[in-house]
């Protein structure tokens, strides 16, 4: 009887240890492999029509404690713990749930145990670099600031110009507020800051860098913007097409600073 009680007690201890583990993998207590805990802080915004899912080495990341809830929508803030065994690599894959399209793939190792991941997703647009998402810092009160990124540059316009762009920003009365330089599809533009005034509606003409010539031959490209007092915006520019698939202009309605806190 004493042996049975001892064995039962020993088994209950082992089960308690395993049950208390909250990491992404469970291993026997006698596993002698080197184990290290890593963490990734996931900050995202899903503007797709469909939800997204995230997998680590094929295992779905759950929302809260509900194992059946793995579909992320809108704003996403999730801390996820890894268990690294020896020099194991963890692969995090973000996909569109409906069609399984891979949106982003990220590798994590024990060389960096604490990481941050930022991304913004919508139809035909995926941005995943903090430097792209972070707005400029205002240097004084009573001003408005802007940075720009143009991922779809030349997507519908068919322009042959491959250089960076400048944006000449003016008020409705024609007063020039400033020129933001080095707008491109691959990196954030320079930061521009100017005094806020009303009306808040302003416009920006896109031209070839260092000139006043449109990047589309024979066609002016004007982007409507709105400045906000004491606020800095990180605007995503998008080439648009009409119902016939022809270039119809450029919009700047997505402000990434609305979706993230840095």
C-alpha positions, 0 to 999 in steps of 0.5 A: 500500500505504501508503494502505491501511495508513493507512486501516486504522489510522484505521478501527481507532482510530475503532472502538476509540473507539466500542467503549469508550463505555459510556453509553446512546447511541453517537454519531459522534466528530464530533458537535458537540452539547453532551454531558453525563453524568448518573447516577441511582442506582436503589434499589428493592424489587419485592414484586410476583408478577411482575418489573419492567422499566425503560426510558429513552427506550424502551430497556430497562435491563439487569442487569449486562452480559447484554442478555437479562436485563432483569427485576428482582426483589426488591431493586434497586440499579442505577446508570445513566448518561445521556448528555444531548445539549443540553437533552434530557429523559430519561424513565425508565418502570418497568413490570410486565413481565407486563402492561406496567402503568406503575408509575412515570414519571420525567423527568431533565434536565441541570439535575440531573446526579446523582439518586437514585430510591427505590421500593417496589412490590407488588400495588396499592401503589407508593411512590416518595418518599424522604421516605415511605421514610426512617424517623425517627432515634432520639435515644437508645439503648434505644428503639424508633421508628415512622413510618407511611404509610397509602396505602389509607386508606378503600379498603375501609372506605368511611369518610367521614372525610377528615382525618388519623389518630392512633395510640394505642400501648399495651402488652398490659397497657394501658399507653400508650406514646404517640400518633403524630399525623398519619397519612395516605395522602399524607405520612409521620406524625410520628415517635414514639419510646419506651423499649423493653421486653418483651414486644415485641408492642404494638398501635395504635388508629387514631382521628380526629386529636385525638380518641379516636373511631375513623375508622370509625363504630361500629368500633374499628380495632386494628393489631398491631405489634412494637417492636425495641430500638434500631430505627426502623421506617417502617410501611406501613398497609394496609386489608384485605378478606375473601373477600367484599370487605368491610373486615376490618381494618388491617395494619402488616406492611411495614417499609420500613426493611427494604428500603433503606439511606439 
